[in-house]
Amino acid sequence: MNYKKLAELASVSVGTVSKAFKNSKEISEKTKQTIFEIAKETGCFDKYYKYPRQTKAVAIIIPELVSEIYYSMASYIQTQLKKRGIISIVSSNDFKTENTQSLISYFNSTKSVDGIIIIDAKLKSSPDGVPIVNLSTIKKSGNHSAPAVYDQMIKLFKQNGHKKIAYIGEKLTRSKQLLFTEAMNNNLLHVDSDYIVESDKRFEQAGYEAMERLYALPSPPTAIFAAYDYIALGAMQCIKNHGHSVPENFSIVGSDDISLASHSNISLSSIRTDSKAVCDAAIDLVIKKFDRKYLTLKSNIFQECELIIRNSIKNLNEKR
């Protein structure tokens, strides 16, 4: 039984059947009930009728589930939504725009959520349907304290006698590479292209591979900035396997300040970013869009960054 056959049995148009199952106010209650009764008699009512949900629901789309930084943001948003009586669904897009579009299409077609919060994803277009809030944590000078913290990190390396400073990252962390280069230039330090290493791997494997490439140089660096902590931990494992240690042979700083950073054998210095402000702003906006889905608002939310200094940096100026 399809809409066309139902329309014939109820002596109405296919459009009227569609409006009935959408609970449209454009048709009378009498017409709607006639269509529903026929649908129940023919056994297709449950197939087409979307039972109203008792609670609001929000989908949270993040780049991946394995990264602690994205998982913690999604977890924080879930907790805050729950406090407001809103349930949530977390999905990952694997950093792919087409996956984001597919998820949006699914949520629109199933009408299973009242809003969507997307973290760090590009959209080809803003589709009609479920209200969307696109949350970006990309570190730009205008809405992020990252440039100042990167400058502080490089200054700390320099004050401890380090001039040969490397950057290790991967293709998804190029924004951090730019911040690193800017901070090096601000501190009048030479950026050696051999010390800029971008791996085609990710996480610890990326750090391990990048460190091997630095070891192969005629003159390796004395200090390293890793785009995120998992990369730093991989580099530290490579250093250990070479019979060396941090900070005795290499000083290193990571980013994101994951839980392992302070619990590894050598506690890792790291850049910590407080993303709660942007998460709170996204939650407030998606709730406002429940009833005003075409509400458009762009806002720069300042994210606090802090350099957490632990014992992974050696002072080369100290006399032995």
C-alpha positions as MATLAB code, in Angstrom:
seq = 'MNYKKLAELASVSVGTVSKAFKNSKEISEKTKQTIFEIAKETGCFDKYYKYPRQTKAVAIIIPELVSEIYYSMASYIQTQLKKRGIISIVSSNDFKTENTQSLISYFNSTKSVDGIIIIDAKLKSSPDGVPIVNLSTIKKSGNHSAPAVYDQMIKLFKQNGHKKIAYIGEKLTRSKQLLFTEAMNNNLLHVDSDYIVESDKRFEQAGYEAMERLYALPSPPTAIFAAYDYIALGAMQCIKNHGHSVPENFSIVGSDDISLASHSNISLSSIRTDSKAVCDAAIDLVIKKFDRKYLTLKSNIFQECELIIRNSIKNLNEKR';
ca = [
       0.000    0.000    0.000;
       1.444    3.357   -1.062;
       0.310    6.999   -0.970;
      -1.290    6.743   -4.418;
      -3.508    3.779   -3.468;
      -4.425    5.403   -0.140;
      -5.387    8.581   -2.001;
      -7.640    6.588   -4.336;
      -9.368    4.792   -1.433;
      -9.894    8.089    0.449;
     -10.892    9.998   -2.710;
      -8.230   12.656   -2.093;
      -5.001   13.703   -3.744;
      -1.595   12.161   -3.018;
      -0.541   15.549   -1.639;
      -3.389   15.461    0.873;
      -2.298   11.993    2.083;
       1.245   13.293    2.519;
       0.004   16.301    4.505;
      -2.115   14.048    6.712;
       0.868   11.986    7.803;
       2.847   15.173    8.404;
       0.018   16.447   10.645;
      -0.324   19.503    8.439;
      -2.852   22.135    9.472;
      -3.675   22.717    5.791;
      -6.207   19.868    5.802;
      -9.223   19.330    8.049;
      -9.191   16.979   11.014;
     -12.049   15.028    9.432;
     -10.075   14.378    6.213;
      -7.007   13.407    8.234;
      -8.959   10.881   10.342;
     -10.545    9.364    7.210;
      -7.112    8.767    5.727;
      -5.794    7.371    9.018;
      -8.705    4.928    9.366;
      -8.127    3.565    5.861;
      -4.391    3.308    6.564;
      -5.077    1.321    9.738;
      -7.526   -0.973    7.936;
      -4.969   -1.685    5.207;
      -2.138   -2.180    7.723;
       0.134    0.660    6.612;
      -0.553    3.264    9.295;
       2.584    2.491   11.341;
       4.639    2.533    8.151;
       3.810    6.151    7.365;
       2.803    7.802   10.617;
       5.600    9.489   12.542;
       4.686    9.316   16.207;
       5.533   12.593   17.955;
       8.538   12.377   20.258;
       7.996   13.368   23.871;
      11.473   14.923   24.168;
      13.682   17.013   21.930;
      16.731   15.368   20.371;
      19.986   16.746   18.966;
      22.509   14.983   16.741;
      26.187   15.748   17.364;
      28.467   15.107   14.376;
      32.195   15.006   15.157;
      35.195   14.184   12.937;
      36.087   11.003   14.825;
      35.369    9.078   18.008;
      38.945    7.994   18.822;
      40.368   11.469   19.438;
      40.063   12.496   23.085;
      39.616   16.187   22.244;
      36.542   15.595   20.031;
      35.150   12.910   22.312;
      35.406   15.242   25.315;
      33.616   18.047   23.425;
      30.793   15.693   22.395;
      30.572   14.352   25.946;
      30.361   17.887   27.368;
      27.602   18.843   24.905;
      25.699   15.649   25.753;
      25.899   16.417   29.470;
      24.675   19.990   29.029;
      21.806   18.912   26.754;
      20.767   16.236   29.237;
      20.527   18.886   31.964;
      17.963   20.629   29.756;
      15.983   17.441   29.157;
      17.281   16.954   25.610;
      18.567   13.612   24.374;
      21.501   13.396   21.957;
      22.975   11.113   19.299;
      26.713   11.177   18.483;
      27.972   10.257   15.003;
      31.352   10.628   13.290;
      32.044   11.733    9.716;
      35.674   10.514    9.467;
      36.692   14.053    8.403;
      34.762   13.640    5.124;
      32.306   16.229    3.815;
      30.274   13.619    1.945;
      29.770   11.661    5.173;
      28.512   14.804    6.897;
      26.033   15.424    4.071;
      24.835   11.798    4.253;
      24.254   12.024    7.999;
      22.309   15.268    7.589;
      20.186   13.681    4.856;
      19.459   10.722    7.123;
      18.415   12.887   10.075;
      16.254   15.009    7.773;
      14.516   12.030    6.172;
      13.859   10.185    9.428;
      12.924   13.321   11.382;
      14.663   11.684   14.335;
      16.229   14.885   15.694;
      15.198   18.508   16.206;
      18.638   19.992   15.613;
      22.190   19.134   14.598;
      25.490   20.388   16.024;
      28.463   19.804   13.722;
      32.027   20.173   14.998;
      34.874   21.082   12.626;
      33.299   20.019    9.336;
      32.854   21.727    6.002;
      29.464   21.730    4.297;
      28.998   21.986    0.542;
      25.691   23.707    1.227;
      23.297   24.424    4.053;
      20.425   22.007    3.370;
      16.848   22.767    4.330;
      15.261   20.707    7.061;
      16.602   20.137   10.548;
      18.226   23.279   12.038;
      22.025   23.075   11.938;
      24.705   24.757   14.039;
      28.176   24.444   12.523;
      30.768   24.760   15.271;
      34.353   25.436   14.217;
      37.277   25.243   16.633;
      39.840   26.146   13.968;
      42.376   28.358   15.620;
      42.263   31.842   14.132;
      43.766   34.973   15.592;
      40.441   36.763   15.819;
      38.668   34.367   18.145;
      41.349   32.290   19.756;
      44.213   32.903   22.156;
      46.326   30.263   20.393;
      48.732   32.695   18.657;
      49.756   34.166   22.028;
      50.238   30.719   23.570;
      52.281   29.479   20.611;
      54.440   32.573   20.996;
      54.810   31.775   24.688;
      55.851   28.206   23.866;
      58.520   29.238   21.355;
      59.754   31.928   23.736;
      60.084   29.271   26.452;
      62.134   27.055   24.138;
      64.325   30.028   23.235;
      64.854   31.053   26.864;
      66.006   27.509   27.568;
      68.651   27.750   24.860;
      66.799   26.009   22.009;
      67.154   27.450   18.511;
      66.836   24.281   16.439;
      63.096   23.725   16.870;
      61.029   21.294   14.795;
      57.332   20.891   14.077;
      55.800   17.432   13.576;
      52.207   16.954   12.464;
      49.951   15.475    9.807;
      47.746   16.721    6.983;
      44.827   17.575    9.281;
      46.951   19.854   11.495;
      48.233   22.420    9.000;
      46.569   25.288   10.877;
      48.861   24.479   13.824;
      51.876   24.425   11.537;
      51.036   27.971   10.445;
      50.753   29.105   14.075;
      54.110   27.456   14.832;
      55.794   29.217   11.891;
      54.272   32.564   12.885;
      55.524   32.169   16.463;
      59.024   31.235   15.257;
      59.142   34.350   13.078;
      57.880   36.527   15.944;
      60.764   35.271   18.089;
      63.324   35.855   15.303;
      64.109   32.153   14.971;
      64.921   30.479   11.670;
      62.309   28.024   10.366;
      64.284   25.180    8.815;
      62.207   23.379    6.181;
      63.884   20.100    7.181;
      62.401   20.565   10.638;
      58.829   20.824    9.324;
      57.647   17.220    9.121;
      54.139   16.270    7.988;
      53.368   12.571    8.235;
      50.779   10.763    6.142;
      49.956    8.698    9.226;
      48.001    9.762   12.333;
      48.250    9.615   16.127;
      51.283    7.840   17.688;
      52.303    6.329   14.358;
      52.604    9.812   12.855;
      54.841   10.932   15.731;
      57.018    7.852   15.545;
      57.508    8.193   11.783;
      58.185   11.943   12.004;
      60.784   11.402   14.729;
      62.560    8.808   12.600;
      62.806   11.412    9.827;
      64.288   13.932   12.261;
      66.818   11.339   13.445;
      67.937   10.874    9.835;
      68.965   14.529    9.528;
      72.683   15.416    9.732;
      71.832   17.857   12.527;
      68.597   16.922   14.377;
      66.673   19.562   16.359;
      66.952   19.926   20.127;
      63.287   20.836   20.637;
      60.044   19.657   19.029;
      56.470   20.893   18.922;
      53.961   18.123   18.164;
      50.614   19.144   16.646;
      48.761   17.063   19.220;
      49.677   14.933   22.214;
      49.256   11.535   20.560;
      51.889   12.578   18.012;
      54.146   13.710   20.855;
      53.737   10.348   22.614;
      54.658    8.508   19.425;
      57.766   10.655   19.040;
      58.708    9.984   22.663;
      58.451    6.227   22.064;
      60.744    6.545   19.037;
      63.248    8.528   21.110;
      63.167    5.820   23.791;
      63.724    3.084   21.198;
      66.819    4.944   19.991;
      68.224    4.736   23.501;
      67.626    8.423   24.191;
      65.227   10.252   26.494;
      63.031   13.302   26.973;
      64.058   15.905   27.994;
      67.723   14.871   28.220;
      68.172   14.511   24.451;
      65.048   16.217   23.095;
      62.638   18.724   24.593;
      59.047   18.327   23.448;
      55.664   20.078   23.762;
      52.314   18.712   22.568;
      48.822   20.118   22.199;
      45.325   19.295   23.592;
      46.578   18.227   27.051;
      44.963   14.790   26.936;
      44.801   12.735   30.127;
      47.866   10.672   29.145;
      49.998   13.820   28.897;
      50.353   14.112   32.657;
      50.448   10.362   33.313;
      53.158    9.182   30.918;
      56.618    8.263   32.215;
      57.824   11.751   31.258;
      54.955   14.149   31.915;
      54.401   16.075   28.713;
      54.169   19.849   28.458;
      51.125   20.702   26.368;
      48.844   23.462   25.103;
      45.415   23.168   26.728;
      42.353   24.642   25.004;
      39.107   25.301   26.861;
      36.359   24.603   24.315;
      33.464   24.871   26.774;
      32.607   28.417   25.691;
      32.058   27.462   22.034;
      30.162   24.308   23.047;
      27.848   26.346   25.297;
      27.256   28.841   22.487;
      26.407   26.028   20.055;
      23.938   24.499   22.527;
      22.189   27.844   23.109;
      21.915   28.487   19.375;
      20.556   25.068   18.421;
      17.852   25.408   21.097;
      16.901   28.834   19.732;
      16.665   27.272   16.257;
      14.192   24.601   17.397;
      11.350   27.035   16.792;
      13.182   29.390   14.423;
      15.090   27.024   12.162;
      16.023   29.772    9.686;
      17.674   31.856   12.403;
      21.163   32.796   11.184;
      23.826   33.908   13.612;
      27.593   33.964   13.315;
      29.546   34.552   16.478;
      33.236   34.545   17.370;
      33.643   32.932   20.770;
      36.995   33.455   22.447;
      38.640   30.175   23.386;
      41.099   30.291   26.234;
      44.448   28.547   25.670;
      47.043   27.794   28.302;
      50.568   26.397   28.129;
      50.880   23.650   30.733;
      54.564   23.298   31.593;
      55.728   19.933   32.896;
      59.111   18.217   32.827;
      59.575   17.617   29.087;
      61.716   20.719   28.454;
      65.443   20.864   29.200;
      67.359   24.058   29.891;
      70.425   23.935   27.621;
      71.855   26.999   29.358;
      72.470   25.166   32.634;
      76.077   24.217   33.248;
      76.752   20.566   33.902;
];
